[in-house]
Amino acid sequence: MDGVYRCCAKGEGRDCCDGYDLKMCYSFGGIYGDCMPEGEVLEARIICSKCCVGLTEAIPYSRNDSGVCDYYEGLTSLRVCIRCGDGACGKDENPCNCSADCPN
């Protein structure tokens, strides 16, 4: 379950929807069809969309000219899949979305 929606497991298609309202049941990954790998951006409003195992769904913040963390191009529902917490400041990580790996 993902809130009021049912999200089937990978490889199930919509077989887990038996006895459930089909308008509220989606296959794994939603319209993306799979989990999103590291560095890929997903639209958080897409039902059943998710980052692959081991990745974190993070807001793709960037620092503006004043040094303040700001949404990427003002789009607040976009998420980037990052490997936050592995000790390395990756390509899409920064102090705004993964201070554990990118302290400054």
Backbone hydrogen bonds in HBPLUS format (Angstrom, degrees):
<---DONOR---> <-ACCEPTOR-->    atom                        ^
c    i                          cat <-CA-CA->   ^        H-A-AA   ^      H-
h    n   atom  resd res      DA  || num        DHA   H-A  angle D-A-AA Bond
n    s   type  num  typ     dist DA aas  dist angle  dist       angle   num
A0002-ASP N   A0005-TYR O   2.74 MM   3  5.16 172.4  1.75 153.3 154.1     1
A0005-TYR N   A0002-ASP O   3.27 MM   3  5.16 153.3  2.34 120.4 116.7     2
A0006-ARG N   A0024-MET O   2.87 MM  18  6.28 161.8  1.90 157.3 163.3     3
A0026-TYR N   A0006-ARG O   2.86 MM  20  6.27 161.8  1.89 165.4 170.4     4
A0008-CYS N   A0026-TYR O   2.95 MM  18  6.27 171.6  1.96 170.5 171.9     5
A0012-GLU N   A0009-ALA O   3.06 MM   3  5.62 162.9  2.09 138.1 139.8     6
A0015-ASP N   A0012-GLU O   2.92 MM   3  5.45 168.5  1.94 137.0 139.9     7
A0017-CYS N   A0014-ARG O   3.05 MM   3  5.55 159.3  2.09 118.4 122.0     8
A0020-TYR N   A0017-CYS O   2.74 MM   3  5.08 151.6  1.82 149.5 144.8     9
A0024-MET N   A0021-ASP O   2.84 MM   3  5.46 161.6  1.87 122.4 128.6    10
A0030-GLY N   A0027-SER O   2.99 MM   3  5.56 156.0  2.05 142.5 142.6    11
A0032-TYR N   A0029-GLY O   3.14 MM   3  5.37 139.3  2.31 138.2 133.1    12
A0033-GLY N   A0030-GLY O   3.10 MM   3  5.63 147.5  2.21 112.9 121.0    13
A0036-MET N   A0050-LYS O   2.88 MM  14  6.23 154.5  1.95 142.9 151.4    14
A0052-CYS N   A0036-MET O   2.95 MM  16  5.48 152.1  2.03 146.9 139.8    15
A0040-GLU N   A0037-PRO O   3.12 MM   3  5.78 163.7  2.15 139.4 142.1    16
A0039-GLY N   A0081-CYS O   2.76 MM  42  5.38 172.5  1.76 157.6 156.0    17
A0081-CYS N   A0040-GLU O   3.03 MM  41  5.75 155.7  2.09 157.3 164.5    18
A0042-LEU N   A0079-ARG O   2.72 MM  37  5.28 157.3  1.77 151.3 159.4    19
A0079-ARG N   A0042-LEU O   2.83 MM  37  5.28 152.9  1.90 158.1 164.4    20
A0046-ILE N   A0043-GLU O   2.97 MM   3  5.68 166.9  1.99 123.9 127.9    21
A0044-ALA N   A0077-SER O   2.76 MM  33  5.31 165.2  1.78 169.8 167.9    22
A0049-SER N   A0046-ILE O   3.19 MM   3  5.63 156.4  2.24 134.3 131.5    23
A0055-LEU N   A0052-CYS O   3.07 MM   3  5.77 151.2  2.16 143.7 145.8    24
A0056-THR N   A0082-ILE O   2.66 MM  26  5.23 166.0  1.68 158.9 163.9    25
A0082-ILE N   A0056-THR O   2.92 MM  26  5.23 165.7  1.94 149.3 151.6    26
A0058-ALA N   A0080-VAL O   2.90 MM  22  5.29 174.0  1.90 151.4 153.5    27
A0080-VAL N   A0058-ALA O   2.74 MM  22  5.29 161.5  1.77 154.5 159.2    28
A0061-TYR N   A0059-ILE O   2.71 MM   2  5.54 138.4  1.88 108.4  95.2    29
A0062-SER N   A0070-ASP O   2.93 MM   8  5.50 151.4  2.01 151.9 161.2    30
A0070-ASP N   A0062-SER O   2.76 MM   8  5.50 157.2  1.81 160.8 168.3    31
A0064-ASN N   A0068-VAL O   2.91 MM   4  5.54 163.2  1.94 149.2 151.4    32
A0067-GLY N   A0064-ASN O   2.83 MM   3  5.26 164.0  1.86 120.0 124.8    33
A0074-GLY N   A0071-TYR O   3.31 MM   3  4.94 179.6  2.31 104.4 104.3    34
A0075-LEU N   A0072-TYR O   3.01 MM   3  6.02 167.7  2.03 139.7 138.9    35
A0093-GLU N   A0090-GLY O   3.02 MM   3  5.12 159.3  2.06 110.2 116.6    36
A0097-ASN N   A0094-ASN O   3.14 MM   3  5.68 134.1  2.36 113.4 123.6    37
A0098-CYS N   A0094-ASN O   2.87 MM   4  5.66 145.8  1.98 168.7 176.8    38
A0101-ASP N   A0098-CYS O   3.23 MM   3  5.80 135.2  2.44 111.8 120.3    39
A0102-CYS N   A0098-CYS O   2.95 MM   4  5.99 149.6  2.05 150.2 159.7    40
